[in-house]
Amino acid sequence: FCLTVLKVWDDDNNRDGLRPDSITVRLLANGETAAYADGTEVADVELSEDNNWVGMVMGLPIMADGEAIEYSWIEIDEPEGYEVEITPDTVDETRITTITNSHAPEETQITVTKVWDDADDQDGIRADAVTVELLADNVPTAQATLNEANDWTYTFENLPVKAEGEDITYTVREINAPEGYTVAVDGDAEEGFTVTNTHEPETVE
């Protein structure tokens, strides 16, 4: 008879770039390397994109010494950073085994703080709130409103560290800066960003 093994990747489409090009699985019979009826060992099976991560072994015996053979699959050299789940543990009536490799992509958080350099709003033109935008590799990703209620600070959470295996570069900008103010952005994703709005108060000569 024939047995099938299917590899499934649960890693957000390989966001962190850790997925190997192939993996090797081995068919066991009663806990030992499986063999055909003539005693020849079943070769390990390589799964990759080339075979759609599906392998098949045909011509297997059902019985040995009058007893039903218990077949199971194992993964050889499990990929680093992944957890492995094999379902079912032993081959059932469907004769299909799924090996799932799971990896939770790395995440980070970035804090943005607003600073006002306007002599404590001497001219009374400070905005009640400002909007900042987070960009990932220059692509707008999220926005946040900063105001007195949140102490002019906000933390963007659950942000992916990588995309297609490459580190994401995060930057911040202010949307529609208050009239009469200039804008300067300092900092980085690791330490956090500071967005400073500067206004030179009017003076009497």
Secondary structure, DSSP 8 states (H G I E B T S, - for coil): --EEEEEEEESTTTTTS---SEEEEEEEETTEE-B-TTS-B---EEEEGGGTTEEEE-S--SEETTEE--EEEEEES--TT-EEEEESSS--TT-EEEEEEE----EEEEEEEEEEESTTTTTS---SEEEEEEEETTEEEEEEEEEGGGTTEEEEEEEESEETTEE--EEEEEES--TT-EEEEEEETTTEEEEEEE-------
